[in-house]
Amino acid sequence: MLHKLVIDAVSSQASKLLMSEKGLPAPDVEKHLKTMLHSALSKLDVVSRDEFETQQAVLLRTRERLEALEARVAELEQQNQ
């Protein structure tokens, strides 16, 4: 729901900027759009692709270590029976 509100707000602001009577030159329009989009995206709860891939690799290593520890615990439990 929040994402829709942010996107709607950006869309509304972009429409107002493009419909402006001031007739802003293209570089100014692009600059304003980038600023608005950056502001809107910074409000969203997202991470960069690099951060996501780093965390994915950390999770994979952690999962592998957990599986190895589980196997070791099972082995030790078998030895104690």
LINBEL-V514511 format. One record per helix or strand of 2 or more residues. SS is the DSSP state (2 for helix, 1 for strand). FROM is the first residue (numbers start at 1). TO is the last residue. Records with the same first field share a line. If there is no record, write none. Layout:
# LINBEL-V514511
SS = FROM-TO / FROM-TO
This chain:
# LINBEL-V514511
2 = 2-18 / 26-43 / 49-80
